[in-house]
Amino acid sequence: MALSCSSLCSQLSLIRHCRLGTNRITHGLHSPYMLCQFRLPLCRHYSSSEVRRGFARYVASKLQWANTKYEDFLKKRFPRFFLLYHTFVEGFKLLFRDAKDIRRIKAKMWSDGVKFQDLPYRDMEKLRQFRRDLIKAIPLVIISIPPFANYLVFVLMYFFPRQLLIPHFWTPSQQLEFRRVYHSLRARHHWPVLKGLEYTSQQVKNGHLQRQLKDLCAKVQSGANPKVSEILAIRSLFSGPPLGIRRMSVDHMRHISPLLFLTPRLPGFLIGQRLSSHGLELLQLDRGLSRLGVHQLNDSELRQACYLRGLNADVLGVNQCREWLSQWLQVSSSLKDSEVSLLLHSIVFLSANYPSGPSHH
């Protein structure tokens, strides 16, 4: 009995000791204040926004890893398809980068009241080229919007790259090939333009100007390059009838349009409007380029500037391109807006024989 009592007392003592310990823990380590002390750092470290950002980074890294594996697979197993895929992806990157630049330029024009002709040359050229590219790229962008439609785009890229795609989506070899094709199509109209000028010269009443125009056409047809002074000597014929931008015959305008990569398959009044707007735009570009200076252009910009003005610059050296473009600007800088027709005809006068004939200044 004594043993039982002593055991009971020891158990009661142990229970009491445990309760006191629990109370000390409750009022000490596990008090509400201490719980907050532990909980707050955890909340700060694992806030919901940081969790979302961390999850987004994790997903992005996994997608990037999967994309790298996919590209490696294509590169090894389907190298030709990989080239198309890579060109497609990089093309969209360039297109979106250009779109950001255009937005910046437009914002500057809007906020500062700057007109197109007052922009720096590179901004003017980017606006001009982007407008042309956008018109051609809109169908491609629309086609690629639905899921898995990019495979259809790949098919189009493979079979009709020159007709359907803008230069952003051409491979480097395609760019060289297609520029050569487009230039050959443009060069087909050199001879008809010269023959048209010969025929129109009969309408010139001034005998001296008529003879100068015929001599200039004959010189180009013989394979020689005319002097700048010989071109400017007949400038008065291109500001009014019979060779002004709105006074030319429709047939003659149809041969001038391909020199600017414009379609001739439009009504005559529309062709005249397009030639006038594109010619004035080219004249404004020339004035911007004169302000900048030809020597400020890098090799790529120099060749593109020559190509736009009628020269197949891919087969020429940098010094030849610079010499030709300087000669072009000598003509352009002397012209008024009303004489823009002569600028368009200079595409034939200056580029038809360069550099095969002797160079004149």
Phi, psi and chi 1 to 4 in degrees:
 res  aa     phi    psi   chi1   chi2   chi3   chi4
   1 MET       -  -43.8 -174.3   67.9  177.0      -
   2 ALA   -62.5  -38.9      -      -      -      -
   3 LEU   -64.4  -40.0 -170.8   60.2      -      -
   4 SER   -65.9  -40.0  -61.8      -      -      -
   5 CYS   -65.7  -42.8  -71.7      -      -      -
   6 SER   -64.9  -36.9   62.8      -      -      -
   7 SER   -66.3  -40.8  175.8      -      -      -
   8 LEU   -62.6  -45.1  178.6   61.6      -      -
   9 CYS   -62.2  -40.2  -71.4      -      -      -
  10 SER   -65.9  -37.6   64.3      -      -      -
  11 GLN   -66.8  -41.5  -70.1 -179.1   11.5      -
  12 LEU   -62.4  -41.1  -71.6  173.6      -      -
  13 SER   -62.7  -39.4  176.5      -      -      -
  14 LEU   -67.0  -41.9  179.3   61.5      -      -
  15 ILE   -61.9  -42.5  -68.1  172.4      -      -
  16 ARG   -65.4  -41.0 -175.6  170.3  178.1  -89.2
  17 HIS   -62.8  -39.4  177.5   72.1      -      -
  18 CYS   -67.1  -38.8  -70.4      -      -      -
  19 ARG   -65.5  -42.0  -72.3 -172.9   62.1 -172.2
  20 LEU   -62.1  -40.3  -72.7  173.8      -      -
  21 GLY   -64.4  -39.3      -      -      -      -
  22 THR   -64.1  -41.1  -55.9      -      -      -
  23 ASN   -63.5  -40.5  -71.8  -22.5      -      -
  24 ARG   -64.2  -38.2  -80.9 -165.3  -61.5  -90.4
  25 ILE   -67.0  -43.1  -67.1  174.0      -      -
  26 THR   -62.6  -42.5  -57.2      -      -      -
  27 HIS   -89.7   -3.8  -66.0  -71.2      -      -
  28 GLY  -112.8  -93.2      -      -      -      -
  29 LEU   -63.2  -36.8  -68.5  175.4      -      -
  30 HIS  -103.5   28.2  -69.5  -77.7      -      -
  31 SER   -72.6  158.9   65.3      -      -      -
  32 PRO   -55.7  -36.2  -25.5   33.8      -      -
  33 TYR   -63.3  -44.7  174.3   77.4      -      -
  34 MET   -68.8  -34.5  -68.5  -59.2  -65.2      -
  35 LEU   -62.0  -40.2  -75.3  173.6      -      -
  36 CYS   -66.7  -36.2  -70.4      -      -      -
  37 GLN   -61.5  -37.4  -69.2  -73.3   -9.2      -
  38 PHE   -77.1  -36.9  -82.1  104.0      -      -
  39 ARG   -77.1  -36.0 -165.4  174.3  -64.3  153.3
  40 LEU   -61.7  -47.5  -77.4  174.8      -      -
  41 PRO   -59.3  -37.4  -23.2   34.2      -      -
  42 LEU   -64.7  -39.7  -68.3  174.4      -      -
  43 CYS   -66.6  -40.5  -68.1      -      -      -
  44 ARG   -66.4  -37.5  -76.0 -164.2  -62.1  -94.7
  45 HIS   -76.8  -30.7 -170.3   67.9      -      -
  46 TYR  -120.5   49.4  -63.8  105.6      -      -
  47 SER   -67.8  155.9   63.3      -      -      -
  48 SER   -63.9  -37.1   58.1      -      -      -
  49 SER   -65.6  -40.9   61.3      -      -      -
  50 GLU   -68.5  -33.8  -70.5 -169.5    0.4      -
  51 VAL   -64.0  -42.9  168.4      -      -      -
  52 ARG   -63.4  -42.8  -74.5 -164.5  -62.6  -90.8
  53 ARG   -65.0  -40.9  -74.9 -163.7  -64.7  -91.5
  54 GLY   -63.5  -39.6      -      -      -      -
  55 PHE   -66.4  -39.2 -179.4   73.8      -      -
  56 ALA   -64.3  -41.4      -      -      -      -
  57 ARG   -63.1  -39.2  -75.4 -166.5  -63.6  -93.2
  58 TYR   -63.8  -46.0  173.0   79.2      -      -
  59 VAL   -64.2  -41.8  172.0      -      -      -
  60 ALA   -63.2  -41.5      -      -      -      -
  61 SER   -65.0  -37.6   65.2      -      -      -
  62 LYS   -68.0  -41.2  -71.9  -63.2 -178.2 -179.1
  63 LEU   -64.2  -40.7  -71.7  175.3      -      -
  64 GLN   -63.9  -41.0 -174.3  176.0    5.5      -
  65 TRP   -61.9  -45.6  175.5   83.8      -      -
  66 ALA   -64.4  -39.6      -      -      -      -
  67 ASN   -65.6  -39.5 -174.6   65.1      -      -
  68 THR   -63.0  -43.6  -57.7      -      -      -
  69 LYS   -62.5  -40.5  -70.1  -67.0 -175.8 -179.3
  70 TYR   -64.1  -42.5  176.6   63.4      -      -
  71 GLU   -66.4  -39.7  -69.7 -177.3   -9.2      -
  72 ASP   -62.7  -39.5  -69.3  -19.4      -      -
  73 PHE   -63.2  -47.0  170.4   76.2      -      -
  74 LEU   -63.1  -40.7  -70.2  178.8      -      -
  75 LYS   -64.0  -36.2 -167.1  172.3 -176.6  178.7
  76 LYS   -82.6  -43.9  -66.6  177.6 -178.9  177.6
  77 ARG   -90.8  -35.1  -59.6  -65.7  -62.5  -86.8
  78 PHE  -133.5   72.6  -52.4   99.9      -      -
  79 PRO   -61.8  -37.3   19.5  -30.9      -      -
  80 ARG   -68.9  -40.9  -64.5 -176.2   64.8 -177.4
  81 PHE   -66.7  -36.0 -177.4   78.8      -      -
  82 PHE   -62.8  -37.4  170.5   76.2      -      -
  83 LEU   -62.3  -41.4 -179.1   60.3      -      -
  84 LEU   -65.4  -44.0  -67.9  176.3      -      -
  85 TYR   -61.8  -45.3  170.5   82.6      -      -
  86 HIS   -64.6  -41.2 -179.4   73.6      -      -
  87 THR   -63.6  -39.3  -57.0      -      -      -
  88 PHE   -63.0  -47.4  175.3   77.2      -      -
  89 VAL   -66.1  -48.2  172.7      -      -      -
  90 GLU   -66.1  -32.1  -66.9  -59.5  -43.0      -
  91 GLY   -63.6  -41.7      -      -      -      -
  92 PHE   -67.9  -34.8  -93.1  109.9      -      -
  93 LYS   -62.2  -45.1  -71.7 -179.8 -178.4  178.5
  94 LEU   -64.8  -38.8  -68.9  174.2      -      -
  95 LEU   -64.9  -43.7 -172.8   61.2      -      -
  96 PHE   -69.1  -33.7  -70.0  140.3      -      -
  97 ARG   -66.2  -41.4 -173.1 -175.0   66.9 -173.8
  98 ASP   -64.3  -37.5  -74.3   -9.7      -      -
  99 ALA   -62.8  -38.3      -      -      -      -
 100 LYS   -64.9  -39.9  -70.2  178.7   63.7  177.3
 101 ASP   -64.8  -40.3  -69.3  -20.1      -      -
 102 ILE   -64.5  -39.9  -65.7  -59.7      -      -
 103 ARG   -62.5  -39.9 -177.4  179.5  178.7 -176.6
 104 ARG   -64.9  -43.6  171.6 -173.7   58.6   80.1
 105 ILE   -64.5  -44.9  -63.9  169.8      -      -
 106 LYS   -62.9  -39.6  -73.4  -72.2 -171.0 -179.9
 107 ALA   -63.6  -39.5      -      -      -      -
 108 LYS   -64.9  -42.9  180.0 -179.0  178.4 -179.1
 109 MET   -62.4  -39.7  -65.8  175.3   66.4      -
 110 TRP   -72.3  -45.7  177.9  -98.3      -      -
 111 SER   -73.9  -37.6   61.0      -      -      -
 112 ASP   -98.0   -2.9  -60.8  -17.7      -      -
 113 GLY    66.2   34.3      -      -      -      -
 114 VAL   -88.3  132.6  179.5      -      -      -
 115 LYS   -86.8  163.7  -63.8 -179.2  179.5  179.6
 116 PHE   -56.7  -45.2  174.0   80.9      -      -
 117 GLN   -69.8  -12.3   59.7  -94.4   26.9      -
 118 ASP   -98.9   -2.1  -61.4  -36.5      -      -
 119 LEU   -72.6  158.7  -72.3  170.7      -      -
 120 PRO   -60.1  154.1  -21.4   31.6      -      -
 121 TYR   -56.1  -45.6  168.7   75.8      -      -
 122 ARG   -64.8  -36.2  -71.3 -173.1  173.7   93.4
 123 ASP   -68.1  -39.9  -70.9  -10.6      -      -
 124 MET   -62.0  -45.3  -64.9  170.2   67.3      -
 125 GLU   -66.0  -38.7  172.3   61.2   20.4      -
 126 LYS   -66.2  -41.2 -172.4  172.0  -74.5  -70.3
 127 LEU   -62.1  -45.6  -87.1  175.9      -      -
 128 ARG   -61.3  -48.3 -176.7 -158.4   67.2   82.3
 129 GLN   -68.9  -37.1 -172.4   62.0   45.3      -
 130 PHE   -66.4  -37.8 -172.7   79.7      -      -
 131 ARG   -61.9  -43.8  -77.6 -162.2  -65.4  -97.9
 132 ARG   -66.1  -41.9  -66.2  178.2   68.0   93.8
 133 ASP   -67.2  -37.9  -71.2  -16.3      -      -
 134 LEU   -64.4  -41.7 -173.0   61.7      -      -
 135 ILE   -59.8  -39.7  -66.3  172.4      -      -
 136 LYS   -79.2  -26.4 -165.2  174.5 -179.1 -179.1
 137 ALA   -87.7  -18.3      -      -      -      -
 138 ILE   -55.9  -47.3  -74.8  175.0      -      -
 139 PRO   -59.8  -39.2  -23.6   34.8      -      -
 140 LEU   -64.3  -42.6  176.8   68.8      -      -
 141 VAL   -64.9  -40.9  173.6      -      -      -
 142 ILE   -64.2  -42.0  -66.6  175.2      -      -
 143 ILE   -63.7  -34.3  -69.0  174.0      -      -
 144 SER   -83.9   -2.8   62.7      -      -      -
 145 ILE   -70.0  -48.8  -70.2  176.2      -      -
 146 PRO   -61.6  155.2  -20.0   32.4      -      -
 147 PRO   -59.7  138.2  -22.3   31.8      -      -
 148 PHE    65.2    6.5  -54.7  106.2      -      -
 149 ALA   -73.8  -14.1      -      -      -      -
 150 ASN   -63.2  -22.5   53.6  -14.4      -      -
 151 TYR   -68.4  -34.4  -66.8  103.5      -      -
 152 LEU   -65.3  -38.0  175.4   59.7      -      -
 153 VAL   -62.6  -39.8  174.8      -      -      -
 154 PHE   -59.9  -40.5  -66.7  151.8      -      -
 155 VAL   -63.1  -44.2  173.5      -      -      -
 156 LEU   -63.8  -40.1  -64.2  176.7      -      -
 157 MET   -61.3  -35.7  -71.7  175.3   65.6      -
 158 TYR   -74.5  -42.6 -173.9   80.8      -      -
 159 PHE   -94.5  -31.4  -72.2  104.4      -      -
 160 PHE  -133.4   53.5  -51.2  103.2      -      -
 161 PRO   -67.5  -39.6   24.3  -33.2      -      -
 162 ARG   -70.8  -39.0 -178.8  172.8   64.2   85.0
 163 GLN   -78.1  -33.6  -67.0   84.3   -8.7      -
 164 LEU  -108.0  -21.3  -61.5  177.2      -      -
 165 LEU  -107.8  150.9  -56.6 -178.2      -      -
 166 ILE   -87.7  165.4   60.9  176.8      -      -
 167 PRO   -56.6  -21.7  -29.6   36.5      -      -
 168 HIS   -57.6  -30.0  -66.6   73.2      -      -
 169 PHE  -106.6   17.2  -58.6  101.0      -      -
 170 TRP   -97.1  143.5  -66.4  -13.7      -      -
 171 THR   -72.9  161.7   64.4      -      -      -
 172 PRO   -54.8  -40.6  -28.3   35.8      -      -
 173 SER   -68.5  -35.6   60.5      -      -      -
 174 GLN   -66.3  -37.1  -75.3  176.2  -26.5      -
 175 GLN   -60.4  -44.2  -66.5 -161.4   22.2      -
 176 LEU   -64.5  -45.3  -68.5  174.1      -      -
 177 GLU   -64.7  -45.1  177.1 -171.8   -6.4      -
 178 PHE   -71.9  -34.8  -64.5  160.2      -      -
 179 ARG   -63.6  -38.2  -80.6 -159.5  -64.2  -94.3
 180 ARG   -64.3  -41.5  179.8 -176.5   55.5   78.9
 181 VAL   -64.4  -47.7  170.6      -      -      -
 182 TYR   -63.5  -36.8  -80.3  126.8      -      -
 183 HIS   -68.1  -38.2  178.5   73.5      -      -
 184 SER   -64.6  -37.8   65.2      -      -      -
 185 LEU   -64.9  -37.9  -65.7  174.0      -      -
 186 ARG   -69.4  -41.1  172.4  170.7   58.4 -177.3
 187 ALA   -66.5  -21.4      -      -      -      -
 188 ARG   -61.2  -21.9  -68.3  178.5 -176.1  176.6
 189 HIS   -95.5    0.8  -64.1  -91.1      -      -
 190 HIS   -62.1  -50.7  -72.1  173.1      -      -
 191 TRP   -64.1  -47.1 -174.1  -94.9      -      -
 192 PRO   -59.1  -35.6  -26.1   35.0      -      -
 193 VAL   -64.4  -45.2  168.0      -      -      -
 194 LEU   -64.7  -40.8  -67.6  172.2      -      -
 195 LYS   -65.6  -36.9  -61.4  -59.1  -70.2 -175.8
 196 GLY   -64.4  -37.2      -      -      -      -
 197 LEU   -67.1  -40.1  -72.9  174.4      -      -
 198 GLU   -60.9  -43.2  -77.6 -173.3  -28.5      -
 199 TYR   -66.7  -40.8  175.9   79.1      -      -
 200 THR   -70.4  -25.3  -54.0      -      -      -
 201 SER   -60.0  -22.2   67.5      -      -      -
 202 GLN   -67.4  -20.4  -59.3  173.3   11.1      -
 203 GLN   -86.4   -8.2  -55.1  174.9   28.5      -
 204 VAL   -77.8  122.9  178.8      -      -      -
 205 LYS   -81.7  -30.7  -63.4  178.6  180.0  179.7
 206 ASN   -73.4  114.2 -172.6  -51.9      -      -
 207 GLY   -63.2  -37.2      -      -      -      -
 208 HIS   -66.2  -45.6 -179.9   62.6      -      -
 209 LEU   -66.5  -36.5  -73.3  174.6      -      -
 210 GLN   -62.2  -43.8 -176.2 -173.9   71.9      -
 211 ARG   -66.6  -39.2 -173.2  167.6   57.0 -105.8
 212 GLN   -64.2  -40.0  -74.2 -179.6  -47.6      -
 213 LEU   -65.9  -43.2  177.8   58.0      -      -
 214 LYS   -65.4  -40.3  -73.4 -176.7  175.9 -179.8
 215 ASP   -64.7  -38.8  -70.6  -15.0      -      -
 216 LEU   -64.4  -44.9  178.4   61.2      -      -
 217 CYS   -63.7  -41.7  -68.1      -      -      -
 218 ALA   -65.0  -37.3      -      -      -      -
 219 LYS   -64.2  -44.0 -173.2  171.4 -172.9  175.2
 220 VAL   -66.8  -40.1  175.6      -      -      -
 221 GLN   -66.5  -25.4  -72.6  172.4  -34.3      -
 222 SER   -80.4   -6.9   68.6      -      -      -
 223 GLY   100.4    7.1      -      -      -      -
 224 ALA   -98.2  159.6      -      -      -      -
 225 ASN   -98.9  128.9  -68.8  -51.2      -      -
 226 PRO   -76.1  159.9   28.4  -34.2      -      -
 227 LYS   -80.6  157.2  -61.0  177.6 -177.3  178.4
 228 VAL   -60.2  -40.6  170.3      -      -      -
 229 SER   -63.3  -33.9   58.5      -      -      -
 230 GLU   -69.7  -32.6  -68.5  173.1  -30.5      -
 231 ILE   -73.0  -45.8  -63.9  174.4      -      -
 232 LEU   -70.2  -19.8  -65.9  177.9      -      -
 233 ALA   -65.5  -22.9      -      -      -      -
 234 ILE  -109.4   18.6   58.0  171.4      -      -
 235 ARG   -61.0  -31.3   57.5 -167.0  -67.3 -180.0
 236 SER   -65.7  -22.7   60.1      -      -      -
 237 LEU   -72.2  -16.6  -63.9  177.2      -      -
 238 PHE  -106.1    9.6  -66.6   84.3      -      -
 239 SER  -105.4  -12.3   57.7      -      -      -
 240 GLY  -146.6 -158.3      -      -      -      -
 241 PRO   -67.7  142.4   22.7  -30.8      -      -
 242 PRO  -103.7    5.7   35.3  -34.2      -      -
 243 LEU  -122.9   12.9  -67.8  169.3      -      -
 244 GLY   -62.8  161.2      -      -      -      -
 245 ILE   -60.6  -28.6 -165.0   69.2      -      -
 246 ARG  -108.3    5.0  -61.7  -67.0 -177.4   94.1
 247 ARG  -109.4   -6.7  -57.7  -61.4 -172.8   91.8
 248 MET   -70.4  156.5  -68.4 -177.5  -73.5      -
 249 SER   -68.3  155.2   67.5      -      -      -
 250 VAL   -62.8  -39.8  174.5      -      -      -
 251 ASP   -61.3  -39.9  -73.1  -20.1      -      -
 252 HIS   -68.2  -39.2 -166.2   67.9      -      -
 253 MET   -64.2  -31.9  -72.3 -167.6  -66.1      -
 254 ARG   -68.1  -25.4  -67.2 -169.8 -167.4  -79.2
 255 HIS   -85.7  -25.1  -70.7  -60.7      -      -
 256 ILE   -75.6  -35.9  -65.1  -68.6      -      -
 257 SER   -55.4  -46.5  -67.3      -      -      -
 258 PRO   -63.3  -20.0  -23.7   35.0      -      -
 259 LEU   -63.2  -25.6  -57.6  179.1      -      -
 260 LEU  -105.7   13.0  -61.7  171.6      -      -
 261 PHE    62.3   34.9  -55.6  113.9      -      -
 262 LEU  -104.0  144.3  -59.9  175.6      -      -
 263 THR   -73.0  137.1  177.3      -      -      -
 264 PRO   -88.0   -1.4   31.1  -32.7      -      -
 265 ARG   -90.0   59.9  -60.8  178.7 -178.3   87.9
 266 LEU  -139.0  162.2  -70.6  174.0      -      -
 267 PRO   -59.6  153.3  -23.5   33.3      -      -
 268 GLY   -57.1  -41.1      -      -      -      -
 269 PHE   -67.5  -33.0   73.1   95.7      -      -
 270 LEU   -71.0  -38.6  -75.2  179.8      -      -
 271 ILE   -61.2  -43.0  -65.9  177.6      -      -
 272 GLY   -62.0  -41.7      -      -      -      -
 273 GLN   -64.2  -43.4  -70.7  179.2   -0.7      -
 274 ARG   -68.0  -40.6  -60.4 -170.9   78.9 -164.9
 275 LEU   -63.1  -40.5  -76.6  178.3      -      -
 276 SER   -64.3  -47.7  178.3      -      -      -
 277 SER   -67.0  -42.5   62.4      -      -      -
 278 HIS   -71.0  -35.1  -77.7   74.1      -      -
 279 GLY   -66.0  -43.2      -      -      -      -
 280 LEU   -65.7  -37.1  -72.3  173.4      -      -
 281 GLU   -62.9  -42.0 -176.3 -179.7   59.4      -
 282 LEU   -65.2  -39.0 -176.9   57.7      -      -
 283 LEU   -64.8  -39.6 -173.2   59.9      -      -
 284 GLN   -67.7  -37.1  -68.6  165.8   -6.3      -
 285 LEU   -61.7  -42.3  -84.1  172.2      -      -
 286 ASP   -61.4  -40.7  -72.5  -17.0      -      -
 287 ARG   -66.2  -39.1  -69.6  166.8 -179.8  167.9
 288 GLY   -64.5  -38.6      -      -      -      -
 289 LEU   -67.2  -36.4 -179.1   54.8      -      -
 290 SER   -64.2  -37.8  -64.1      -      -      -
 291 ARG   -65.9  -39.4  -68.3 -166.7  -61.2  -94.0
 292 LEU   -73.4  -45.9  175.7   65.9      -      -
 293 GLY   102.6  131.0      -      -      -      -
 294 VAL   -60.1  -34.2  174.4      -      -      -
 295 HIS   -67.6  -13.9   61.3  -77.5      -      -
 296 GLN   -83.7  -10.5  -65.4  -69.2  -21.6      -
 297 LEU   -80.6  139.1  -59.5  179.3      -      -
 298 ASN   -78.1  175.9   59.9   39.1      -      -
 299 ASP   -59.8  -43.5  -68.5   -4.1      -      -
 300 SER   -65.1  -45.1  176.1      -      -      -
 301 GLU   -63.9  -37.6  -68.3  171.3  -27.2      -
 302 LEU   -64.1  -46.5 -179.5   63.2      -      -
 303 ARG   -66.2  -38.9  -66.1 -176.6 -173.1  -80.8
 304 GLN   -65.0  -39.8  175.8   60.7   27.8      -
 305 ALA   -63.5  -41.9      -      -      -      -
 306 CYS   -67.1  -40.8  -68.9      -      -      -
 307 TYR   -62.7  -42.5 -178.3   77.1      -      -
 308 LEU   -60.0  -33.0  172.5   64.1      -      -
 309 ARG   -94.8   10.9  -68.9  157.0  178.1   82.6
 310 GLY   112.2    1.0      -      -      -      -
 311 LEU  -105.5  137.5 -167.8   67.1      -      -
 312 ASN   -82.3   85.0 -175.3   14.8      -      -
 313 ALA   -74.5  -14.0      -      -      -      -
 314 ASP   -68.5  -19.5  -68.5  -33.5      -      -
 315 VAL  -100.8    7.0  -61.0      -      -      -
 316 LEU  -115.4  158.6  -59.0  175.9      -      -
 317 GLY   -80.1  166.5      -      -      -      -
 318 VAL   -62.7  -42.1  172.8      -      -      -
 319 ASN   -64.8  -37.3  -69.8  -26.9      -      -
 320 GLN   -65.1  -42.1  -71.2  175.7  -53.6      -
 321 CYS   -62.4  -43.6  -68.4      -      -      -
 322 ARG   -65.2  -39.7 -170.3  172.9  -69.5  113.3
 323 GLU   -64.0  -44.9  175.7 -166.9   17.9      -
 324 TRP   -66.1  -43.7 -176.5   89.9      -      -
 325 LEU   -65.6  -35.2 -171.4   56.5      -      -
 326 SER   -64.4  -38.9  -61.7      -      -      -
 327 GLN   -66.1  -41.1 -171.5  177.3   12.8      -
 328 TRP   -59.9  -44.2  169.7  -81.4      -      -
 329 LEU   -67.9  -25.9  -69.5  178.9      -      -
 330 GLN   -63.0  -39.3  -71.3  179.6   46.0      -
 331 VAL   -70.7  -50.1  174.6      -      -      -
 332 SER   -62.0  -41.6  178.9      -      -      -
 333 SER   -68.2  -14.0   60.4      -      -      -
 334 SER   -94.4   -3.8  -57.9      -      -      -
 335 LEU   -99.3  147.4  -60.3 -179.8      -      -
 336 LYS   -91.8  169.1  -56.5  174.0 -176.1  177.2
 337 ASP   -59.4  -35.9  -70.6    0.0      -      -
 338 SER   -70.4  -13.5   59.3      -      -      -
 339 GLU  -105.2   21.1  -61.6  167.4  -27.5      -
 340 VAL   -63.9  -23.1   69.5      -      -      -
 341 SER   -59.6  -37.7  177.0      -      -      -
 342 LEU   -64.6  -33.3  179.8   55.9      -      -
 343 LEU   -63.0  -41.6 -174.8   69.4      -      -
 344 LEU   -66.9  -38.2  -57.9 -175.2      -      -
 345 HIS   -70.9  -23.7  -74.3   82.7      -      -
 346 SER   -67.8  -18.9  -65.3      -      -      -
 347 ILE   -56.8  -38.5  -65.7  175.8      -      -
 348 VAL   -80.7  -46.8  177.8      -      -      -
 349 PHE   -56.8  -43.1  -65.3  149.9      -      -
 350 LEU   -92.8  -24.8  -67.9  175.3      -      -
 351 SER  -108.2  -13.2   67.4      -      -      -
 352 ALA   -60.2  -36.5      -      -      -      -
 353 ASN  -117.7   -3.1  -59.0  -44.9      -      -
 354 TYR   -74.1  134.3 -167.3   85.8      -      -
 355 PRO  -103.4   20.7   37.2  -32.2      -      -
 356 SER   -66.3  -36.7   58.6      -      -      -
 357 GLY   -85.3  173.8      -      -      -      -
 358 PRO   -68.0  141.0   23.9  -32.2      -      -
 359 SER   -88.0  133.3  179.4      -      -      -
 360 HIS  -123.4  151.7  -61.8  -80.4      -      -
 361 HIS  -126.9      -  -62.8  -83.5      -      -
